[in-house]
Amino acid sequence: MADIGQLIGGYKIRSLLQTSMITQVFEVVEPNSGRHFAMKILLPEHADNSKHRNPLFAEAEIGIALRHENVVNIIKVNKSQSTPHFVMEYFPAGSLRKRLQSKNPQDKEFLKQYAKKIFKQACTGLAYMNASGYVHLDVKPDNILANAMGQTKIIDFAISRRIKKGWLAKLFRKRGSPEGTATYMSPEQIRAEPLDGRSDIYSMASAMYEIIARRPPFVGNSISDLFRKHLVEKPSLPSAYNPDVTDEFGKLLLHMLAKKVTDRPKTFHEVLMEMRKTKLFKSVNERDDEEQ
């Protein structure tokens, strides 16, 4: 485990931001310039394991290929045998998951006031990612950062993939257990079918639903129960859980949550066009589109 003050790859460890079973994310400082960055590093016990090294480097390659204001920028990768890591821009903002879990009324009010701005920026980032040939595959509140002004960035490309088309989609169809987070996975992701940006549209709708209704569209007693609901159960309008949500916006979310890929909006650009003319909350006096 890296220590505060330790120098790794020319960067000084400042504070721990996030930890998982395999990696840690630190705030780091470049001593020469004083600039702050974030570093994702494998835990020492996984450092020489190709099973964990390869996905880390694959994630870094995707992030380096993407350059957009609503997608976190990965700057460089270090394939050290002892401390494999990559360095990315430091965006000092919490995830939407943290705000959802917060007991502070200000966080609840923040999500209401900035929901449309956050959703539009997240969808814009995902539109860029899909148009660049990638599908995120793990869109959820945990992977959406938003600062106090509602500026938003999509993070975590750990299971992101290039979009395969035509016969390549069938050739590279993934077998075995589906990857992703069960609460937000599209039906085709659950079935390990070829995926494109419409799978991210489904996942983003699940995340937006949870943020405005304070619960996801489907809740299950087990993973298999949750998968079954994604595959066959029709979600309720979010106004069933939060009467302040307009039915107009609820219907947009249900369109995005269609079971069949072909029944959803084709791209995030279509979603953005609909969102532009749709009011989210009855009680919020939304500012004009330029500000939102």
N, C-alpha and C positions, 0 to 999 in steps of 0.2 A: 504494500500500500504506500502510495506517495505521501510525503510529509510536507506540511506547510513550510515554506521557505526553501524547499529543495529545488535545485535547478535541473530541469529536464529539457533536452533539445534546445537549450538556449533561452528557456522561459522559466521564470521563478513562480512556483506554486504559491498562490495567495489565499484561496479559500475553496472549500468543497461546495459544489453546486448541486450535484446529483450523484447517486450511487445505485448500482444494480448488482446482480449476481456475477456479472462478467466485467463490467466497466465502471469507471468513475469519470465524472466531468468536473473539472476545476476551473476557477478563474485564475488566470496567469498573467504575469506582467513581463513584457520584453524589457530587460534592464537598460539597454542602450537608449531606447526611445521613450520608455515609460508608458507605452501603449498597453491597454488591457485586451486580452483575448480569452477565449475558452479553449480548454484542451480535453479531448476525450481519450482516455488511456485504458488499456487492458489491465486488469488486476495482475499482479506478479505471477500468480499461480496459473494464469492463462496465457502469459506472454509468448511462450514458444509453441503454443498449440495452434496448428494451422486451421483447425475447426473454428477457432475464434478470431485468429489473425485475418484470415481471408475475408470474412464479412466486414470487419472493421475497415480494411483497405478498400473494399468494394463500396462501402458507404461513403468513404472519403472521395473516391473517384466521381461518384454521382454529384456530391456536393460541390466539388471543384468545377464540374461541368456546368453547374447552374449559377447564374448571376442575376438575381432579381431582388428588389427591395423588400418583397414579402416572403423570401426564402432565405434561411440562414446561410451565409456564405462560408464555405470551408476553404481555407487558405493554403494549407500544405499538409503533407503526410510524412511521417517519420517511421520507417520500417525497422527500427532498432530491434535487436533480438531480446533485449531485456525490458525496454520500455516503449513498445509500439504504441503510437498515438497519432492523432491529427489535431491541427489547430484551426479554430474557426472564429468568426467574429464574435465578440462579446456583446450580447444584447441583455442589459440588466433589467429584465422583466420576468415576472412569474408566469407560469402556465395558466390557462383557463381552468385547469383542474384545481389548482390551489385556490382560485377565487370561488369555484363551486363549493369547495369543502370548507371555506372560511365561514366563521360564525359572525363575522363583522358585517353589520347591515350596509356599510359603505361598499363592500365588495358586491353585494347583491344589487345595489343601486347602480354601481359601475357597469355591471353586465347588462342591465336594462338600458342604460343611456348610450352605451357604446356598442351594443350588440350588432347593429347594422353595419357600422364602420368596420368592426372586427371581421364579421362574416364576409363582407365584400373584399377586404384585403386578403383574407385566407383563400377565398375562392379565386382571386386574381393570381395569387402565388401558385395555386394548384393548376390553374389554367395554363400558366407559363410552363410548369413542370410537365404536364401532359403534352403540351405542344412541342416540348423539347424531346419528347419520346420516352418519358418515364411515367410510371404509375407508382404512387407513394405507398399504398397498401396498408398504412397504419395511421390514418387520419383519425384523431381523437382529441379531446380537450387537453390531454397531457402534452400533445405535440404541437400545440398552438400557443405561442407566446404573445402577450399583449401588454404594452406599457401603460402608464397612467394617462397618456393621450390617445390610447386606442390604436397606436401603431402596432402592426401585427407581423409575425414571422412564423412560417412553417418550419419545424425542425424534425430531425431523426429520420434518416434514410436507411436504417439498418436492414429493412427487408424490401426496400424499393427495388424495382426491376425495370429494365427496358421493355417497352411495349412490343410484343411480337405480333406480326400481322400475317394473315393468310396461312399458308402451309407451315410457316415457322411457328405460329401460335400452337398448332397441334403437335409439332415435333418437340417443342420445349415445354409442353404441358407438364406441370409439376405433379408428382405422385406423392402419396403419403398424407400425413397430417397437414391441414391447411395452416398457413402462417397468418398472423394478425392478432387482433384483440377481439374476442368473441362478440362483445357488445356492439361493435361497429362494423362487422364484416358483412360484405355483400353476399347474396345467395351464391353467385358464381365463384366468389373467393372461397366460400365454405365447400363448394363442390370441386375445388381445384381445377376450374375451367380456365381457358385463356382469358386474360384480363386486360382492360384498357381503362381510360380515364373515367368511364361511367361507373366503375367500381369505387373510385375515389369520390364520385358524386354521391353515391349511396352512403359511404362512410361519413362524409362531411354533413350530410343531412341528419345522420344519427347523432353526430356531435352537436349540431345546431339545435336539434330537438331537445337534447339534454340540457343545454345551456338556457333555453327559454322556458322549458317545462319543469326544470329541476329534476328530471328523471329521463333516462333514455327511452326510445320508442318500444323496446322490448326488454323485459326482465325475466330471467329464467331461474329455476331451482338448481340447474346444472348447465354445463357447457352444451350438452346434447339437447337439453330443453330449449336453451337459447338459440341454438342452431335451427331447431325445428321451427321456432317462431319466425326467424328470419326467412325461412324457406316457404312457409305456408300461411302465416297469420298476418292479417291486415292491421296496420297500426291505427290507433285512434288519433283524431286531431289533437294537437298539443293543447288546445283550449280546454280539453277535458281535464287537464291537470293544472293549467294556468289560464283562467278565464280572461286574463288581460291580453293574451295572444290573439291576433286577428285570425279569422278563419281563412282569409285570403293568403296569409303567409303559411298557415297550416297546410293548405292545399298544395302550395309550392313544395313544401317538405315531403308530403305524401307522393307527389309526382317524382321527386328525387329518390324516394324509397320504393319505387315500383319493383316488384319481384323480377320481372323480365327486363333485361338490359335495354331492349329496344323500346320499352315504354317510358324510359327516363329521358331527361334532357340529353341531347347528344354530347354537349360539351359544357364546361363551366362558363363559357361566354353566354350561352343560352340562359343559364342560371342567373348570371349577373344582370342580364337584360330584364328578366322577370323581377329580380330583387329590387332593381332600381325604381320600379313603379309600384312596389308592394310595401304597405305599412306593416311593421312587426307587432308593435304593442298599441293597444287602444289608448293607453294613458300617456304615451310619450309623444310630445310635439316634435316630430323629427325635423331636423334642420334640412336645408336644401341639399340636393345631391352632391354638390361640390364639396360641402363640408363633411358629408357622411362618407 
